[in-house]
Amino acid sequence: IYEALQHGAAIIPLPGRTQIEITGADRTNFLHGFCTGDIKKLQPGQGCEAFITNHQGKAVGHVLVFCEENRLLLDGAPGQADTIIKHLDRFVISERVEFLDRTAEWSDLLLAGSQAERALSQIHIDSALLKRLDHRWVAIPVDVQLRRVDWLGTIPAFLLSVLNEHLSTVSADLSKELIPIAADDSA
């Protein structure tokens, strides 16, 4: 598949990924104190990779943190939401911060390959402005969170977070624009 992604693009469903929303006036300072990423420097539209740690510095979870105007969004491997929320909630004393597990509401799709940007442009999304871990909302035809992740090194990759009710529509719209990857390219 790796060689095929160098000449085409593919959509890969990533079901059940952890989706946590953090709101409240103290969200940035609070999260900054519990993770390895520099959350304080994030501006809306930017993101970073981070480990959520305990007081001994041991990892509780691994997430991508995305900053929006009024909230932080954490996206990570499946099965982390409960552990992360319980861990962080233990330390809330007077801070104005709330944690919401959105995992059951959202799904991720990974769009990757040398033609991924072309596929996005065909549905009128300019992804060229996004740097690694930048994100923005786009409508295709529903609201989708588009995040540049480049998990495959030099091969462009985008994480699309979609409300579950729109997952099949978004996946079908993007699939129309992909350069097919032959079944025998799975090596």
N, C-alpha and C positions, 0 to 999 in steps of 0.2 A: 504494500500500500504506500510506503514511503516514497518509492520511485514514482508511483502514479500521482501522488500529491505534488510532485515537482512539475507536472505537466497539466494537471487538472485541479479539481476541487471536490470536496465531499462534505456532506453533513453527517455528523455523528451525534446521535442522541446521548445525553448524559443525564439519565433519570435519577431523581432522588437527591441531587446535590443539596447540601445545606444552604439555606437562604435565611439569614437573620437580618432584621431591620433594627437599628438602634436610633432612637429619637431622644429628644430632651436637650435642654440648654447646655448640659455638662457632658454630652456624649463624646466629644472629641477629646477633652482632657481625661475623662474617665478611661476610655479605651486605650489612649496613649500609654497610660500607666500599667497596662496589662499585656502589652504586645511588643514585638520586636520591630514593627514598622514605625516610621515617623508620621504618626497620624496627624499631629499638629500642623505639619506643613502642607497637608493635602488641601487643595482648592476644589470647589465643585467641578466635576468632570474628570478628576484625577483619581488614581487608585494606587495601591501598593500591595505587595505580598507581605504577610505577617504570620508569626506564630503567636498564639495566645498562650501566655505562660502563667504558672503558679508562682507563689512567693519565693520558691527555690529556683526559679528559672527553668523549670521543666515544662515541656510543651503539653498543653491541654488540647490544642487544636491548631490546624493550619488553614488559613483563609486568604482570600483576596479581599481587601477592604476598598470599597468605592465610596467616594464622598459626593454627596448631593447637597443642595442648599440647606435642607432641613433634616437630613438624616444621613446615617452611614449604612451601607449595605455590605454584609459579609457573605461571601460565596465560597463554599468549600466542599471537600469530599463528603459523600453521603454519611449520615449517621452521627454528625458532630453537634447538631443544634442543641440537643438537650444538655449535653455535657458542658458546652460553652456557656449557655445561658445560665445554668445552675451555678457554674463557677463564678461568673461575673456578678450575678445577682447577690451572692454571698457578701460581696464587698460594698454594696450600695448602702450608704448610711444616710447622708443628707443630699447626695447628688441628685440632680434632676436628670434622670436617664431611665429609659424604658427599653426592654428587649422584646421583640416579637418574632416568633418562629414562623416564617413564611414558606417553609419547605414544601408543605402540601399544596400551596397555591401556584408555585412557579416551577418551571423546568428549564434546563439549559440545553442548547444545541451548540455543538462546536462546528463551525464552518472553517475548513482549513484547506490549503493548497495554493499553488502559484496563481490560480485563477479565482481565488476567493474574493479579492477586491473587485474583479470584473463582474462576478456574480452579484455582488452588492450594488455595483453601479447600474446594472441592468434593471434593478428594482428601485432605482433613484436614490441610492444611499451613497454619499461621498465618505468613504472610510479612510481616504488618504490623509485626512486631517488628524486621525487618531494615532497617538504614539502608544507605545507599550503601556498597558493597564489604564489608558484613558478610556472614558466611556461617555455615552450620551443616549438619550431616548430618541428613537426613530419610529416612524409609523409605516408598517408594511403589510397590510393596511391597518393593523392594530398597533398599539404601543408596545415596543420591544426595547429592552435595554441592550445596547450593542457595546461590547467591551473588546478591545484589542488585547490578546493574551500572548500571541507568538510563542506558544509552548513547544513548537517544533523547530526552534532555532531560526533559520533564515526563511523558512516556509511560513507565509502569513497565516494567522489563525485568529478567529473571532469567536467570542462566546456571546451567544444571544440568549438572554433570559426572557422567557415568554410565559404569560399566564397560561396555565394548563388548558383552559378552555379554548385557547387560540393556537395551541401547539401544532396540531395537524395542518391548519391553514398556513401558518408561517413556514413550516417544513415543506409543504407542497409548493408554495410560491418560490422559495429558494431553490428547490430541486429542479424547477423548470429551467433555471439559469446555469446549472452546473455542467461542466464538461464531464461526461461519464468516465468512470474508472472501471476498466474491464474486470470481470470476476476473477480472471487468472492473474491479476496484479496483486493478489493478497499476500505475496511474499515480502 
